Amino acid sequence: MRIDILTLFPEMFASVLNSSIVKRAADPALHAERAAAAPASPEDAAASGISGSSANPATPSGLPGPSGPPVSYHLVDIRDYTTNKHHKVDRPPFGGGPGMVIQCQPVWDAVMAAEAQDPRPATRVLMTPQGRRLDQAAVAALATKPRVLIIAGHYEGIDERVIEKLAPIEEVSIGDYVLSGGELPAMVLVDAMVRLIPGVLGDETSAHHDSFSGGAKGLLDHPHYTKPREWMGMSVPEVLLSGDHAKIAKWREEQARERTMKRRPDLLG
Ligand code: ADE
C-alpha cells in the first residue's frame, strides 16, 4: 500500500513513521526477510520506506511494488504548493468568526501532484471532526486499498469547495472530541491500517485476536499475564498455567465476553 499524507506539519510524523510496527511496515529489512522466503530482483532490495519533505533522509525513496515492503509513506507539505511570496496557506473565514481557513488552491495542487506520482487510484481521506467516526470495519476496508491519500486539516478547517471538488473523499473522525489538527488522527489511521496489511505483523494471526477484530468475534480482548506468577500478592489465573490449550481458549473467550458485557455492551449488538 502506498500512503500519501498531506499536512502543514510534516515534522509531526517523523517519530511515528520511524517507530515500531508503523516503521516495520515500510522497512526494507522486513522486505529482506520476505524476499529471503521468496527471492526477488536485486533492485527490489533498495525499495523502501518514507519519502517527502520531512522523510528520514537516510531512507531512500519508496518504490512500492509486489516484492517491496508492504507499505510506503509519502509526506507532502501543503505549504510547498502555495503560490504567494510568504507561503501563506490560510485566510480569515468569509462571514467572520474565529480562526483561519486553509485555502483551496494549495490543497488541490498538493493532491494533484501527489496523485500524479503513482498511477494507482488513491482512496482520498480527510481527517476532520465532522467525519464519520472511525471503527475497525472502516479501517479494515481501507487496509485493502492499494493507495490511500490522507489529508490532515488544521486551524478552523479547509475551504469546503476543495473538499467538494475532491469527491469522492471519505471524511473521517477518530472520535467526538476536537484536536488541534488532523495530524494525530492521520497517524491513528495509519497505525490502525498498516497492522492489518499481510506481512506487517510478525505473527500473521495476532491482528485477528485484537479487540474489535473478527477473529475474536468482535469482542474486547481478554486479560493478559506474564512472569512472575506472583506479584504483590496477586497470582496469575491457574488455568493459564495448566497447559490445557482448549481450556485456556475457552477461559479467554469467557473473559472477553464478560469484559465486553461490562465495559462495552453496545458491541454485543
Ligand atoms: N481534527 C481535529 N479533531 C479531529 C478528530 N477528532 N478526528 C479527525 N480529525 C480531527
Residues whose N, C-alpha, C, O or C-beta is under 5 A from the ligand:
A	BS01	ADE	M127 T128 P129 V172 S173 I174 G175 Y177 V178 L179 S180 G181 G182 P185
